[in-house]
Amino acid sequence: MLAEKIKKTRRTSGLTQRELGIAIGHEGGHYISKLERGLHDPSTDILRAIARTLDCTVSYLLGEEVTSETNEAA
C-alpha cells in the first residue's frame, strides 16, 4: 500500500521519480523507483521527507487517514 500511495501522490503532485529523489536527498529516481515497486522500505526520516515534499502526511502515505472523498481509510 505504501508503494502505491507514494506513486499516486507523486504523480498527482506532478513530480518525476528523479525530481522526488533529488528533493529528498537522493541523486536520481532509482531509489524512488524501488520504493514504488515495493523493493525497498524507507526509513522514518525518508518517509517524512517524502510526505513533506508531496505535501501530505506520513499517516496518509501509510493509509491511516480517512479521506473525505471516499470516507474510507486511504
The first five atom37 places (N, CA, C, CB, O) and aatype in JSON, in Angstrom:
{
  "aatype": [12, 10, 0, 6, 11, 9, 11, 11, 16, 1, 1, 16, 15, 7, 10, 16, 5, 1, 6, 10, 7, 9, 0, 9, 7, 8, 6, 7, 7, 8, 18, 9, 15, 11, 10, 6, 1, 7, 10, 8, 3, 14, 15, 16, 3, 9, 10, 1, 0, 9, 0, 1, 16, 10, 3, 4, 16, 19, 15, 18, 10, 10, 7, 6, 6, 19, 16, 15, 6, 16, 2, 6, 0, 0],
  "atom_mask": [
    [1, 1, 1, 1, 1],
    [1, 1, 1, 1, 1],
    [1, 1, 1, 1, 1],
    [1, 1, 1, 1, 1],
    [1, 1, 1, 1, 1],
    [1, 1, 1, 1, 1],
    [1, 1, 1, 1, 1],
    [1, 1, 1, 1, 1],
    [1, 1, 1, 1, 1],
    [1, 1, 1, 1, 1],
    [1, 1, 1, 1, 1],
    [1, 1, 1, 1, 1],
    [1, 1, 1, 1, 1],
    [1, 1, 1, 0, 1],
    [1, 1, 1, 1, 1],
    [1, 1, 1, 1, 1],
    [1, 1, 1, 1, 1],
    [1, 1, 1, 1, 1],
    [1, 1, 1, 1, 1],
    [1, 1, 1, 1, 1],
    [1, 1, 1, 0, 1],
    [1, 1, 1, 1, 1],
    [1, 1, 1, 1, 1],
    [1, 1, 1, 1, 1],
    [1, 1, 1, 0, 1],
    [1, 1, 1, 1, 1],
    [1, 1, 1, 1, 1],
    [1, 1, 1, 0, 1],
    [1, 1, 1, 0, 1],
    [1, 1, 1, 1, 1],
    [1, 1, 1, 1, 1],
    [1, 1, 1, 1, 1],
    [1, 1, 1, 1, 1],
    [1, 1, 1, 1, 1],
    [1, 1, 1, 1, 1],
    [1, 1, 1, 1, 1],
    [1, 1, 1, 1, 1],
    [1, 1, 1, 0, 1],
    [1, 1, 1, 1, 1],
    [1, 1, 1, 1, 1],
    [1, 1, 1, 1, 1],
    [1, 1, 1, 1, 1],
    [1, 1, 1, 1, 1],
    [1, 1, 1, 1, 1],
    [1, 1, 1, 1, 1],
    [1, 1, 1, 1, 1],
    [1, 1, 1, 1, 1],
    [1, 1, 1, 1, 1],
    [1, 1, 1, 1, 1],
    [1, 1, 1, 1, 1],
    [1, 1, 1, 1, 1],
    [1, 1, 1, 1, 1],
    [1, 1, 1, 1, 1],
    [1, 1, 1, 1, 1],
    [1, 1, 1, 1, 1],
    [1, 1, 1, 1, 1],
    [1, 1, 1, 1, 1],
    [1, 1, 1, 1, 1],
    [1, 1, 1, 1, 1],
    [1, 1, 1, 1, 1],
    [1, 1, 1, 1, 1],
    [1, 1, 1, 1, 1],
    [1, 1, 1, 0, 1],
    [1, 1, 1, 1, 1],
    [1, 1, 1, 1, 1],
    [1, 1, 1, 1, 1],
    [1, 1, 1, 1, 1],
    [1, 1, 1, 1, 1],
    [1, 1, 1, 1, 1],
    [1, 1, 1, 1, 1],
    [1, 1, 1, 1, 1],
    [1, 1, 1, 1, 1],
    [1, 1, 1, 1, 1],
    [1, 1, 1, 1, 1]
  ],
  "atom_positions": [
    [[0.82, -1.19, 0.0], [0.0, 0.0, 0.0], [0.87, 1.26, 0.0], [-0.93, -0.01, 1.2], [0.55, 2.22, -0.71]],
    [[1.94, 1.29, 0.77], [2.82, 2.44, 0.81], [3.38, 2.75, -0.58], [3.97, 2.2, 1.8], [3.41, 3.9, -1.0]],
    [[3.82, 1.72, -1.27], [4.39, 1.9, -2.61], [3.37, 2.57, -3.54], [4.84, 0.55, -3.19], [3.71, 3.49, -4.29]],
    [[2.14, 2.09, -3.5], [1.08, 2.65, -4.35], [0.78, 4.1, -3.99], [-0.19, 1.82, -4.24], [0.58, 4.93, -4.87]],
    [[0.75, 4.39, -2.7], [0.46, 5.75, -2.24], [1.54, 6.73, -2.67], [0.31, 5.79, -0.73], [1.25, 7.83, -3.13]],
    [[2.79, 6.33, -2.54], [3.88, 7.21, -2.95], [3.77, 7.5, -4.44], [5.26, 6.56, -2.62], [3.87, 8.65, -4.87]],
    [[3.57, 6.46, -5.23], [3.48, 6.63, -6.68], [2.3, 7.53, -7.07], [3.34, 5.27, -7.36], [2.46, 8.46, -7.86]],
    [[1.14, 7.25, -6.52], [-0.06, 8.01, -6.84], [0.09, 9.48, -6.44], [-1.29, 7.41, -6.15], [-0.24, 10.38, -7.21]],
    [[0.59, 9.71, -5.24], [0.73, 11.08, -4.74], [1.81, 11.83, -5.5], [1.04, 11.07, -3.25], [1.66, 13.02, -5.77]],
    [[2.89, 11.15, -5.85], [3.94, 11.79, -6.65], [3.41, 12.21, -8.0], [5.14, 10.84, -6.83], [3.66, 13.33, -8.45]],
    [[2.67, 11.33, -8.64], [2.11, 11.66, -9.96], [1.12, 12.81, -9.86], [1.42, 10.43, -10.56], [1.11, 13.7, -10.71]],
    [[0.27, 12.78, -8.83], [-0.7, 13.86, -8.62], [0.02, 15.19, -8.4], [-1.62, 13.55, -7.42], [-0.46, 16.24, -8.82]],
    [[1.16, 15.13, -7.75], [1.95, 16.34, -7.48], [2.71, 16.83, -8.71], [2.94, 16.07, -6.35], [3.25, 17.93, -8.71]],
    [[2.74, 16.01, -9.76], [3.41, 16.39, -10.99], [4.92, 16.25, -10.97], [0.0, 0.0, 0.0], [5.62, 16.86, -11.77]],
    [[5.42, 15.44, -10.05], [6.87, 15.23, -9.94], [7.27, 13.92, -10.61], [7.3, 15.23, -8.47], [6.53, 12.95, -10.61]],
    [[8.46, 13.93, -11.18], [9.03, 12.69, -11.7], [9.7, 11.96, -10.54], [10.04, 12.97, -12.86], [9.9, 12.52, -9.47]],
    [[10.05, 10.71, -10.77], [10.79, 9.96, -9.76], [12.11, 10.65, -9.47], [11.03, 8.51, -10.22], [12.53, 10.73, -8.31]],
    [[12.75, 11.14, -10.48], [14.04, 11.83, -10.33], [13.88, 13.08, -9.48], [14.64, 12.19, -11.7], [14.67, 13.32, -8.56]],
    [[12.86, 13.89, -9.77], [12.63, 15.12, -9.02], [12.36, 14.84, -7.55], [11.47, 15.89, -9.62], [12.88, 15.53, -6.67]],
    [[11.55, 13.83, -7.27], [11.27, 13.48, -5.88], [12.54, 12.96, -5.21], [10.16, 12.42, -5.79], [12.83, 13.32, -4.07]],
    [[13.29, 12.13, -5.91], [14.53, 11.61, -5.36], [15.49, 12.71, -4.96], [0.0, 0.0, 0.0], [16.07, 12.68, -3.87]],
    [[15.66, 13.67, -5.84], [16.56, 14.79, -5.56], [16.03, 15.62, -4.38], [16.73, 15.68, -6.81], [16.8, 16.05, -3.53]],
    [[14.73, 15.83, -4.35], [14.12, 16.64, -3.28], [14.33, 16.02, -1.89], [12.63, 16.82, -3.54], [14.39, 16.74, -0.89]],
    [[14.44, 14.69, -1.84], [14.62, 14.04, -0.53], [16.08, 13.68, -0.26], [13.77, 12.8, -0.46], [16.39, 13.01, 0.73]],
    [[16.98, 14.13, -1.14], [18.4, 13.93, -0.89], [19.05, 12.77, -1.59], [0.0, 0.0, 0.0], [20.17, 12.4, -1.25]],
    [[18.36, 12.19, -2.57], [18.95, 11.13, -3.39], [19.24, 11.7, -4.76], [18.0, 9.89, -3.48], [18.57, 12.63, -5.2]],
    [[20.22, 11.17, -5.43], [20.7, 11.76, -6.67], [19.84, 11.49, -7.9], [22.06, 11.27, -6.94], [20.08, 12.1, -8.95]],
    [[18.89, 10.64, -7.82], [18.08, 10.36, -9.0], [16.83, 9.6, -8.64], [0.0, 0.0, 0.0], [16.43, 9.55, -7.48]],
    [[16.21, 9.02, -9.65], [14.94, 8.35, -9.46], [15.03, 6.88, -9.1], [0.0, 0.0, 0.0], [14.0, 6.25, -8.86]],
    [[16.24, 6.31, -9.06], [16.36, 4.87, -8.81], [15.78, 4.48, -7.45], [17.83, 4.45, -8.88], [15.09, 3.47, -7.33]],
    [[16.07, 5.27, -6.44], [15.57, 4.97, -5.1], [14.04, 5.04, -5.06], [16.17, 5.96, -4.06], [13.4, 4.16, -4.49]],
    [[13.48, 6.06, -5.66], [12.02, 6.22, -5.7], [11.39, 5.08, -6.49], [11.63, 7.58, -6.31], [10.34, 4.56, -6.1]],
    [[12.01, 4.69, -7.57], [11.52, 3.57, -8.36], [11.42, 2.31, -7.51], [12.42, 3.33, -9.58], [10.43, 1.58, -7.57]],
    [[12.46, 2.06, -6.72], [12.46, 0.88, -5.85], [11.36, 0.98, -4.79], [13.82, 0.71, -5.17], [10.71, -0.01, -4.47]],
    [[11.16, 2.17, -4.24], [10.09, 2.36, -3.26], [8.73, 2.08, -3.89], [10.13, 3.8, -2.68], [7.9, 1.39, -3.3]],
    [[8.52, 2.63, -5.07], [7.22, 2.49, -5.74], [6.95, 1.06, -6.2], [7.16, 3.42, -6.92], [5.79, 0.7, -6.42]],
    [[7.97, 0.27, -6.34], [7.78, -1.14, -6.71], [7.77, -2.05, -5.48], [8.88, -1.59, -7.67], [7.65, -3.27, -5.6]],
    [[7.9, -1.45, -4.31], [7.88, -2.22, -3.07], [9.15, -3.0, -2.81], [0.0, 0.0, 0.0], [9.13, -3.96, -2.03]],
    [[10.24, -2.62, -3.44], [11.51, -3.33, -3.29], [12.35, -2.79, -2.14], [12.29, -3.26, -4.57], [13.35, -3.41, -1.75]],
    [[11.96, -1.66, -1.61], [12.73, -1.03, -0.55], [11.77, -0.33, 0.4], [13.77, -0.03, -1.12], [10.81, 0.29, -0.04]],
    [[12.01, -0.43, 1.69], [11.22, 0.27, 2.7], [11.99, 1.49, 3.16], [10.88, -0.66, 3.9], [13.15, 1.38, 3.55]],
    [[11.35, 2.67, 3.11], [12.05, 3.89, 3.5], [12.21, 3.98, 5.02], [11.31, 5.1, 2.99], [11.4, 3.47, 5.78]],
    [[13.27, 4.65, 5.43], [13.44, 4.94, 6.85], [12.39, 5.97, 7.26], [14.89, 5.45, 7.17], [11.74, 6.58, 6.41]],
    [[12.23, 6.15, 8.54], [11.28, 7.14, 9.04], [11.63, 8.53, 8.53], [11.25, 7.13, 10.57], [10.74, 9.29, 8.14]],
    [[12.91, 8.87, 8.54], [13.34, 10.19, 8.06], [13.02, 10.38, 6.58], [14.83, 10.37, 8.3], [12.57, 11.45, 6.18]],
    [[13.26, 9.36, 5.79], [12.96, 9.45, 4.35], [11.46, 9.54, 4.13], [13.52, 8.23, 3.6], [11.01, 10.32, 3.29]],
    [[10.68, 8.78, 4.87], [9.23, 8.83, 4.75], [8.72, 10.24, 5.09], [8.57, 7.78, 5.66], [7.82, 10.75, 4.42]],
    [[9.27, 10.84, 6.12], [8.89, 12.22, 6.47], [9.26, 13.19, 5.35], [9.57, 12.66, 7.79], [8.47, 14.08, 5.03]],
    [[10.43, 13.02, 4.77], [10.86, 13.9, 3.68], [9.96, 13.75, 2.46], [12.32, 13.59, 3.3], [9.63, 14.74, 1.8]],
    [[9.57, 12.53, 2.16], [8.65, 12.29, 1.04], [7.32, 12.96, 1.3], [8.45, 10.77, 0.8], [6.78, 13.65, 0.43]],
    [[6.78, 12.78, 2.5], [5.49, 13.39, 2.85], [5.58, 14.91, 2.75], [5.06, 12.97, 4.27], [4.68, 15.55, 2.21]],
    [[6.64, 15.49, 3.27], [6.82, 16.94, 3.23], [6.89, 17.42, 1.77], [8.11, 17.35, 3.99], [6.27, 18.42, 1.42]],
    [[7.64, 16.72, 0.95], [7.81, 17.11, -0.45], [6.49, 16.97, -1.21], [8.89, 16.25, -1.11], [6.19, 17.79, -2.07]],
    [[5.73, 15.94, -0.91], [4.46, 15.7, -1.61], [3.28, 16.41, -0.95], [4.19, 14.2, -1.66], [2.13, 16.25, -1.38]],
    [[3.57, 17.2, 0.09], [2.55, 17.99, 0.78], [1.41, 17.11, 1.31], [1.99, 19.06, -0.17], [0.23, 17.39, 1.09]],
    [[1.8, 16.06, 2.0], [0.82, 15.19, 2.64], [1.42, 14.74, 3.97], [0.46, 13.95, 1.73], [2.51, 15.17, 4.35]],
    [[0.72, 13.88, 4.67], [1.22, 13.38, 5.95], [1.76, 11.97, 5.79], [0.1, 13.41, 7.01], [1.43, 11.25, 4.85]],
    [[2.6, 11.6, 6.73], [3.09, 10.22, 6.76], [1.91, 9.27, 6.94], [4.14, 10.03, 7.89], [1.87, 8.21, 6.33]],
    [[0.96, 9.65, 7.78], [-0.23, 8.81, 8.0], [-0.97, 8.55, 6.7], [-1.17, 9.47, 9.02], [-1.44, 7.44, 6.46]],
    [[-1.08, 9.57, 5.86], [-1.74, 9.4, 4.57], [-0.99, 8.37, 3.71], [-1.82, 10.75, 3.82], [-1.6, 7.47, 3.13]],
    [[0.32, 8.51, 3.65], [1.11, 7.57, 2.84], [1.0, 6.15, 3.37], [2.58, 8.01, 2.82], [1.06, 5.19, 2.6]],
    [[0.85, 6.02, 4.67], [0.73, 4.69, 5.28], [-0.69, 4.15, 5.23], [1.2, 4.73, 6.71], [-0.95, 3.02, 5.65]],
    [[-1.62, 4.96, 4.71], [-3.01, 4.51, 4.59], [-3.79, 4.57, 5.89], [0.0, 0.0, 0.0], [-4.77, 3.85, 6.06]],
    [[-3.36, 5.43, 6.79], [-4.01, 5.52, 8.1], [-5.03, 6.63, 8.21], [-2.98, 5.7, 9.16], [-5.76, 6.7, 9.2]],
    [[-5.1, 7.51, 7.22], [-6.04, 8.63, 7.27], [-7.29, 8.3, 6.49], [-5.39, 9.9, 6.72], [-7.27, 7.54, 5.52]],
    [[-8.39, 8.89, 6.93], [-9.66, 8.76, 6.23], [-9.78, 9.94, 5.28], [-10.87, 8.71, 7.23], [-9.56, 11.08, 5.67]],
    [[-10.12, 9.66, 4.02], [-10.29, 10.73, 3.06], [-11.74, 11.15, 3.01], [-9.79, 10.3, 1.68], [-12.63, 10.31, 3.18]],
    [[-12.0, 12.4, 2.77], [-13.37, 12.89, 2.68], [-14.04, 12.41, 1.41], [-13.39, 14.4, 2.74], [-15.27, 12.32, 1.36]],
    [[-13.25, 12.1, 0.37], [-13.81, 11.66, -0.9], [-14.46, 10.28, -0.8], [-12.74, 11.65, -1.97], [-15.54, 10.05, -1.35]],
    [[-13.8, 9.37, -0.12], [-14.29, 8.01, -0.06], [-14.85, 7.62, 1.3], [-13.19, 7.06, -0.44], [-15.58, 6.64, 1.44]],
    [[-14.48, 8.43, 2.31], [-14.9, 8.17, 3.68], [-14.43, 6.78, 4.15], [-16.42, 8.28, 3.79], [-15.05, 6.15, 5.01]],
    [[-13.33, 6.35, 3.56], [-12.7, 5.08, 3.93], [-11.24, 5.33, 4.22], [-12.87, 4.01, 2.8], [-10.72, 6.4, 3.89]],
    [[-10.58, 4.38, 4.82], [-9.13, 4.52, 5.04], [-8.45, 4.69, 3.71], [-8.55, 3.28, 5.8], [-8.71, 3.95, 2.76]],
    [[-7.59, 5.68, 3.64], [-6.92, 6.0, 2.37], [-5.91, 4.95, 2.0], [-6.24, 7.36, 2.44], [-5.25, 5.05, 0.97]]
  ]
}
